[in-house]
Amino acid sequence: MSTSNPTTPSNEEDQKSKKNKRYKFLLGINYICLFVGSVSSSLLSKFYFVHKGSSRWVSTWVQCAGFPLLLIPIFLPHYLFKCSDRKPFSGFTPRILILSVLVGLMLGVNNFLISWGNSYLPVSTSSLLLSSQLIFTLLLSVIIVKQRITFQNLNCVILLTLSSVLLAVGSHHDKPQGLTRAKYFIGFFCTVGAGLLFALYLPVMEKIYREIYNYGMVMEMQVVMEVAATALATAGMAWDGGFPEMRRESLEVFDLGEKAYWVTVMVNVVTWQLVFMGTAGMVFLTSSITGGICMTALLAMNVLGGVVVYGDAFGGVKVVSTVLCVWGFCSYVYGMYLKMKDDEKDKENNGNGEDLIVMSNKDHHHHHEMEMVEVNLAANHV
Ligand SMILES: Nc1nc2[nH]cnc2c(=O)[nH]1
């Protein structure tokens, strides 16, 4: 695991700080994507429903159809800015390609289930069911990527879960019209299924990312996944009359008119890409459980977004839920920060010559990223 470069100590220091800066830069960008994407997609989905949009297929399709947008950050660095020597889409092995397609199909089914569940169940019920998702993410990441359960991550998962349970219990029981028992059960199983699939998606991605060493590759895999998910959604739509339904909805149902409808749908397509790209990047740069925690913690931001933009009521239970969420998330991030400082100190104490990094589970990708930049730097110098 250790690489000993024939470089002078000062050069080595330089490279280390460069790597660290690059890592922090990528982490920052990804979190901004996740943040902006999550808040705006939740606001826009609500906008769509408030103005009488109700198509399950449209909700499914917008979550993945924006994949061509990812081609911009993939191709620009190589062809326009010339700041990367790596040719886009050159690192796929058949194995990685097949795995990406399979995970993409899983994501497609998840998107479909979540849209179906949302259309049958009251918002409060579906949020309640989805609040179990983070616990499953932790459990599955213990099984799949040998994540260690620590006080820090367990504490955070419990606080965030409590926070989302409270939120769901405290929200309005706006029962959709004509909710029969059968429909309730369909909605129930779709939503639980979506939660489980998403909880599986995160550690499975982490496992696959352990075979790759480059952030560009993460985006490229994301394109492949989203193409697979879009193919599934498009096939479903074509088979079930989703396209005529979309057209009819734009012309007759959406109460702000056709133009506003297409703008809403298209902007939603963009915001969903930010969500999924941000999630994938966070999982690659940290771990599946940290990625899941970062996503879930944004629920509080979505609630605040609703309060600011739509004037939703904000009192009692929502306040408690938000406090729990912010508390849980901040203590997690602070704990991670302390651990990172500790590790850096340990490394310094071990001396420069010996570049042995003891990998804890959490650091895995940090180290990965370091290695990747090392590989790139080495390639550039040869
Ligand atoms: N099941 C599920 N699907 C998602 N798609 C985007 N976010 C989520 C999530 O939190 N859960």
The ligand as an ORCA input file, in Angstrom:
! r2SCAN-3c Opt
* xyz 0 1
  N     -35.094      5.464     -1.893
  C     -34.551      6.663     -2.044
  N     -34.380      7.110     -3.277
  C     -33.818      8.310     -3.400
  N     -33.517      9.005     -4.492
  C     -32.947     10.156     -4.106
  N     -32.876     10.230     -2.794
  C     -33.404      9.090     -2.326
  C     -33.606      8.580     -1.030
  O     -33.272      9.191     -0.028
  N     -34.183      7.367     -0.960
*
